[in-house]
Amino acid sequence: MKSLKRLTGILSTMLLVNITFQSQAQASGSNLLFYGLAAVALLIFFFIVISVADNFMVIESNESGINGEKANMGLYPRLSEIFSKKAPAYLEGEHTYKLSKGYDIPLEGKAADHVDSTTSATRFAAMPPDFIGLKPIPKVVVEVGDSVKAGDVIYFDKKKDRIKFVAPVSGEVIEVNRGFQRSIASIVILADKDQVNRTYTVPSEGASREELVEFLLESGAWAGFRQRPYNVIADPEVTPRDIFVSTFDTAPLAPDRKLQIAGREDVFQAGVDLLRRLTPGLVYLGLDGRETGKTAFSNINGAEKRYFIGAHPTGNVGVQMHHIHPVGAGEDTVWTLDVNAVLLIGEIFKNGRYNSERVVALAGATLTTPRHVRTYAGANLGELLKGNTLDNVRVISGDVLTGDAVGTEGYLGYYDDQVTVLTEGNEAELFGWLLPLKPRGSVSLTIPTFGDFAATTNTHGEKRAFVVNNVYEGVMPMDIYTQQLMKSIMVQDFESMEGLGIYELVEEDVALAEFACVSKQPLQNILRDGLNIMLEQG
């Protein structure tokens, strides 16, 4: 509409100029100027008509369910389509979504594309705070000094006692740490040199869905299932409409998921086969369409494959779900898993043992050698980072947008496969944003970034008035009015929260919008408050 008004204004001005010149022309003079301006005005008029028709066609295609992000249904091609790179040949005939919105923060310190086998940890922790909705004081069934195997139950939720949480490694329980109001913060295990895994008698091929669910609950693998809406541990009493797995990560300095299943493709396939037996719907795999060729994930059978091309947050399972088959209100429930959860389930059903092994990216410009390492869930971060100078830095379990600052004495989160180290931004910057003297990431073209840069934790500003702008819509490839949703959460307008799509979002989906926010609003915390409110309301 803005462009239409602008063109209309130009057309009116040109006609006025045209009339003025015509009135001043001598009777015997040339009318070339008049005809020239008339021709230009006519061209602009036709351009306006075509633009309006193009906009109406796009609107109609969106209302008909044809997504404008993945298919241009207008009259003429967009500039991004003309100058964009041609999609790889292997995507021909595949379900492909090309998302134009998003932003890749160009950070230094990406992990090398191989796995270092020399790095190890001796202490591992199981942490109840990793699980949203879990009661802060679960029932702990081990004591300091007890010996456990990898997969042995160590605590469970008092409210949902069927869901068991298990030891990530075998060894001796050396600490049971408590946090706020005596809540359980972590249960620390000193790992055995030679790991001993709990083994299982796996249900037969003819086992019912109910039998499979009970087995998964007892095995300790159930914690890997997360439920949308709310992103809480899946309710075993609910049958999901579909199950979604994202096989790639687009977050800053994210790990290479191809390294995570290298040599374990059969285990991942076993995990997917099990997922198919848990839902009457479909199992969707979100794959990276930016790869130059097919990966191991492309060869997985029994799942619906969907390829995605675009900047972060394209790798988020919530974004993929939004474009494939969104989750809504009411009884509409889906489950999501990450690659490590599928591998853990596959290990149990294929090899009959609990194995929380995972490949983790150690990333950040301050590290001597950013790399991938092989370890287990809950590893101590200080031991993984041993050999690096860690003065005046922030050690994060996860990525820079959604991770938790836990320090070198902290442990790897259950759902994390990345450790990020950033320099603390505690030094004043001359003139700040007015005269940016250091490279920084910005979604605005007023501060261009040339190449990767070493980021700090400096936010370059403080929390301020919640101003109205279109920054969120520019970085979120989802048809959701993020700012209006956040404001409805802040005033607890339940009807608006539901109507604006709160059930489709979790914290990671708005993390990039929080980074881009000119008002410095804690969008992830606001969203979690809203989700908790809706969960309590039932």
Summary of the structure (lengths in Angstrom):
residues: 538
radius of gyration: 27.2
end to end distance: 40.5
largest distance: 109.1
contacts: 1689
relative contact order: 0.12
helix: 34%
strand: 18%
